[in-house]
Amino acid sequence: MTEILKFFMEYREAIFIIILSVFLGIEVISHVPSVLHTPLMSGANAIHGVVIIGAIIVMGHANNVLAMILGFIAVILGTLNVVGGFVVTNRMLEMFSKKKKQK
């Protein structure tokens, strides 16, 4: 228990910034209008593309099996997030397109 308290006291500024970032993110995202959702999803997909590249680089420099496994999991989850984001973005864009008239 003392080790946990020591960790929190040593990194309290970083933990404070992370907690504030979470609350700020929730507040910002909850006030985004639905019209802006698609461009923001595209930006998030681009960011996750960078995360995938970073995970691949980390896997290339891995010295042990645990780092390799964590890097592989990061690549898989990042890829799923990017693909899912593009699917959601595509479905949202289809909602705004004009429908073809049937004869």
DOMAR-306903 format. One record per residue (C-alpha): residue in one letter; x, y, z. Coordinates in steps of 0.05 Angstrom, whole numbers, plus 32768, in hexadecimal, padded with zeros to 4 digits. Example, Ala and Ser with C-alpha at 12.3 -4.5 7.8 and 13.67 -1.06 7.14 Angstrom:
# DOMAR-306903
A80F67FA6809C/S81117FEB808F/
***
This chain:
# DOMAR-306903
M800080008000/T80398030800F/E805680227FCB/I801580377FAA/L801380777FD3/K805B80857FC3/F804C807C7F79/F801180AC7F7C/M803980E07FA2/E807380DB7F72/Y804880E27F33/R800F810C7F50/E801681437F1B/A801181117EE2/I7FD680EE7F02/F7FB481317F0D/I7FBD81447EC4/I7FA281017EAD/I7F6481077ED8/L7F58814E7EC0/S7F6181387E78/V7F2D81027E81/F7EFA81327E9C/L7F0B81667E67/G7F0481327E30/I7EC0811B7E4A/E7EA881637E4E/V7EC181757E08/I7EA681367DE6/S7E62813C7E07/H7E5881817DE8/V7E6C816F7DA0/P7E3281777D70/S7E22813B7D45/V7E3481607D05/L7E7C81647D1C/H7E80811B7D32/T7E9781017CEE/P7ED381317CE6/L7EE881237D2D/M7EE480D87D21/S7F1180E17CE4/G7F4381067D10/A7F4180D07D45/N7F4D809B7D0F/A7F8B80C17CF9/I7FA580C47D40/H7F9B807A7D49/G7FC1806E7D09/V7FFC80907D2B/V7FF180647D68/I7FF580267D3C/I8037803F7D1D/G8052804C7D63/A803E80067D7B/I80607FE77D3F/I80A0800E7D4E/V809D7FF87D97/M80957FB07D80/G80D27FB77D55/H80FC7FCD7D90/A80DF7F9A7DC1/N81137F767DEB/N80E67F437E0C/V80A77F1B7DFE/L807A7F457E2A/A808A7F857E04/M807E7F617DC2/I803A7F467DDA/L80247F8A7DF4/G803A7FAB7DB3/F80147F777D8B/I7FD57F827DB5/A7FDD7FCE7DAB/V7FE17FC57D60/I7FA37F987D5E/L7F797FC67D8A/G7F9080047D65/T7F7F7FE47D22/L7F3A7FCF7D3C/N7F2E80167D54/V7F4280357D11/V7F1880047CE8/G7EDC800D7D16/G7EE480587D13/F7EE480587CC7/V7EA7802A7CC6/V7E8180597CF5/T7E9780967CCD/N7E8180757C8C/R7E3C80647CA9/M7E3480AB7CC2/L7E4680C87C7E/E7E13809B7C5D/M7DDD80BA7C88/F7DEC80FE7C68/S7DEF80E67C20/K7DB380EC7BF2/K7D8D80AD7BE7/K7D8280947BA0/K7D3B80977B86/Q7D1E80547B74/K7CF7804E7B32/
***
